[in-house]
């Protein structure tokens, strides 16, 4: 007499081997570049910030993700001083 066998269900296999850092504006990961610098990359694969140290990239990436939000009000978009060089005549 044949017996019924229950089909095995397995969890989906994930190939995500990266360590993701989560902030309130999104997730990112840090990767070392070929020139011994560090860069942050979002979940879509877009490069965000490049810096000399991993700590510097960790410090700046959440602010960059904040500025990319649709409801960002421009609170950090100020210029101090002058960016134009005027020659003395």
Backbone bond lengths (Angstrom), bond angles and torsions (degrees), N, CA, C in turn:
res aa  C-N    CA-C-N  psi(-1)  N-CA   C-N-CA  omega(-1)  CA-C   N-CA-C  phi
1 X - - - 1.430 - - 1.528 109.31 -
2 X 1.335 118.44 123.58 1.463 120.50 -177.94 1.531 110.78 -70.19
3 X 1.309 115.09 143.75 1.465 120.15 177.19 1.523 109.21 -108.28
4 X 1.314 114.26 148.04 1.462 118.57 179.15 1.523 109.03 -80.17
5 X 1.300 113.94 134.96 1.459 118.40 175.67 1.517 108.37 -112.12
6 X 1.288 113.90 137.27 1.451 119.04 -179.72 1.527 108.64 -81.98
7 X 1.317 115.85 135.16 1.455 120.55 179.35 1.524 109.48 -67.41
8 X 1.300 115.16 137.33 1.456 119.81 179.32 1.525 109.63 -77.77
9 X 1.302 115.10 134.40 1.458 119.58 174.10 1.512 107.95 -110.23
10 X 1.297 115.17 131.93 1.454 119.83 -179.94 1.519 109.25 -118.76
11 X 1.288 115.40 152.96 1.460 120.57 177.43 1.524 108.62 -72.19
12 X 1.318 116.85 147.61 1.467 118.47 178.91 1.530 110.80 -63.82
13 X 1.297 115.25 142.57 1.450 120.84 -179.10 1.522 108.66 -84.79
14 X 1.315 116.29 126.09 1.460 119.76 177.00 1.518 109.08 -104.36
15 X 1.300 115.76 137.39 1.456 120.92 178.77 1.515 111.00 -105.76
16 X 1.327 117.37 16.28 1.448 122.06 179.89 1.518 108.89 -78.78
17 X 1.315 116.48 105.95 1.459 121.19 -175.85 1.525 112.20 -102.72
18 X 1.314 117.98 5.59 1.452 121.60 -175.35 1.523 111.46 -89.20
19 X 1.313 115.53 154.07 1.456 121.77 173.86 1.529 107.46 -92.43
20 X 1.315 116.91 111.64 1.462 121.89 -177.02 1.519 110.04 -92.96
21 X 1.321 115.43 134.84 1.457 122.61 176.54 1.523 107.10 -102.94
22 X 1.303 116.56 130.21 1.466 121.38 -174.31 1.519 108.95 -110.79
23 X 1.328 115.63 127.66 1.462 121.55 171.38 1.527 106.38 -123.46
24 X 1.310 117.26 177.89 1.462 119.06 -175.34 1.531 113.25 -71.26
25 X 1.327 118.52 -9.86 1.461 121.49 -178.47 1.518 113.30 -107.91
26 X 1.321 118.28 -1.41 1.452 120.96 178.20 1.517 112.00 150.86
27 X 1.301 115.71 -176.19 1.465 122.38 179.99 1.521 109.22 -113.62
28 X 1.306 115.53 146.81 1.457 120.75 177.77 1.523 109.21 -148.96
29 X 1.311 114.30 162.82 1.454 120.10 175.20 1.524 108.18 -128.91
30 X 1.325 115.80 157.44 1.452 122.50 -180.00 1.526 108.17 -108.07
31 X 1.328 115.92 135.57 1.454 120.92 -179.38 1.525 108.67 -134.16
32 X 1.308 116.11 143.49 1.459 120.76 177.28 1.522 108.47 -86.42
33 X 1.327 117.02 133.70 1.459 121.12 -179.35 1.527 110.08 -87.86
34 X 1.293 116.34 175.39 1.452 119.61 -177.25 1.521 113.01 -73.55
35 X 1.329 117.44 -14.44 1.462 121.31 177.98 1.528 111.79 -101.99
36 X 1.321 117.39 25.87 1.470 124.98 178.72 1.520 112.95 59.06
37 X 1.314 116.69 32.96 1.451 122.10 171.11 1.520 106.84 -108.13
38 X 1.330 117.07 177.80 1.452 121.38 -179.17 1.520 109.05 -125.91
39 X 1.328 116.49 145.63 1.456 120.72 176.41 1.520 109.42 -138.31
40 X 1.332 115.12 152.62 1.460 120.12 176.69 1.520 108.58 -104.95
41 X 1.322 114.63 144.99 1.460 122.34 -177.13 1.519 107.81 -132.00
42 X 1.352 117.36 135.22 1.462 120.17 179.71 1.523 110.35 -86.02
43 X 1.343 116.35 -178.93 1.475 121.58 -176.61 1.524 112.71 -64.36
44 X 1.339 117.36 -24.95 1.458 120.41 179.65 1.520 113.17 -85.52
45 X 1.344 116.80 -5.03 1.454 120.59 179.41 1.514 113.83 94.05
46 X 1.331 118.14 7.54 1.459 121.25 179.58 1.523 110.26 -80.75
47 X 1.343 116.65 135.53 1.459 120.89 174.43 1.521 108.70 -72.81
48 X 1.328 117.14 136.44 1.459 121.31 -177.05 1.524 111.84 -109.35
49 X 1.322 118.05 -68.77 1.457 123.72 -173.96 1.530 108.51 -128.93
50 X 1.329 116.81 141.76 1.460 122.25 172.53 1.521 107.80 -119.93
51 X 1.328 117.14 136.55 1.455 120.89 -178.79 1.513 112.42 -149.96
52 X 1.335 115.58 169.97 1.460 120.85 -178.60 1.516 112.78 -76.19
53 X 1.343 117.42 -31.69 1.456 120.37 -179.47 1.526 110.17 -125.12
54 X 1.310 114.85 157.61 1.462 120.11 179.03 1.529 110.68 -67.39
55 X 1.326 117.05 -34.59 1.462 121.21 179.18 1.526 111.17 -65.62
56 X 1.328 117.49 -37.43 1.464 120.98 178.67 1.523 111.18 -66.03
57 X 1.315 116.43 -39.47 1.466 120.24 178.78 1.523 110.33 -68.32
58 X 1.338 117.59 -39.01 1.468 121.45 176.05 1.527 111.04 -62.34
59 X 1.317 117.44 -36.41 1.464 120.88 -177.88 1.530 112.22 -73.00
60 X 1.319 118.36 -34.24 1.471 121.39 -173.08 1.527 114.11 -94.50
61 X 1.306 118.75 -24.38 1.467 120.83 -174.73 1.527 113.64 -63.83
62 X 1.351 121.51 -43.11 1.470 118.60 177.79 1.525 113.17 -60.90
63 X 1.333 118.14 -35.87 1.463 120.67 176.85 1.525 110.81 -67.08
64 X 1.320 117.02 -37.97 1.465 120.89 176.74 1.531 110.67 -64.71
65 X 1.325 116.77 -42.38 1.464 119.87 177.90 1.529 111.20 -65.61
66 X 1.337 117.54 -34.76 1.464 120.97 175.84 1.521 110.65 -62.50
67 X 1.326 117.27 -42.91 1.465 121.00 -178.20 1.527 111.89 -68.91
68 X 1.316 118.64 -18.06 1.457 121.95 178.75 1.527 113.26 -88.13
69 X 1.327 117.67 -5.51 1.465 121.36 -178.79 1.524 110.13 -72.96
70 X 1.341 118.48 145.58 1.467 120.82 -178.90 1.524 113.32 -65.73
71 X 1.329 119.16 -25.86 1.459 120.62 -178.60 1.528 112.53 -98.36
72 X 1.339 117.73 19.68 1.464 121.62 179.04 1.525 109.37 -68.51
73 X 1.339 116.69 130.06 1.463 121.04 -174.03 1.529 113.83 -96.08
74 X 1.316 119.40 2.66 1.449 121.56 176.55 1.512 114.08 80.87
75 X 1.313 117.88 23.27 1.460 120.89 -175.30 1.528 113.40 -66.92
76 X 1.318 119.07 -20.60 1.461 121.72 179.25 1.526 112.23 -107.19
77 X 1.315 118.65 14.82 1.455 122.40 -176.99 1.529 111.11 -99.30
78 X 1.301 117.66 61.92 1.462 121.02 178.77 1.522 109.67 -115.45
79 X 1.313 115.77 148.58 1.455 122.09 177.37 1.518 107.41 -114.91
80 X 1.314 116.34 126.26 1.456 121.60 177.49 1.517 107.69 -105.69
81 X 1.314 117.35 124.43 1.446 121.32 -179.33 1.520 110.78 90.31
82 X 1.295 115.07 -161.47 1.465 120.83 -177.89 1.515 109.38 -120.65
83 X 1.286 116.67 137.10 1.456 121.46 178.38 1.524 110.90 -94.83
84 X 1.327 117.71 -12.35 1.458 120.98 -177.86 1.532 109.86 -91.01
85 X 1.306 115.93 137.92 1.452 121.43 176.45 1.526 107.90 -98.81
86 X 1.317 115.51 118.01 1.472 119.70 179.26 1.518 108.85 -107.72
87 X 1.288 117.60 128.99 1.477 119.47 -179.51 1.528 110.78 -74.99
88 X 1.312 115.33 146.81 1.466 120.24 173.73 1.518 108.34 -81.48
89 X 1.326 115.66 130.39 1.464 118.99 179.53 1.482 111.99 -101.67
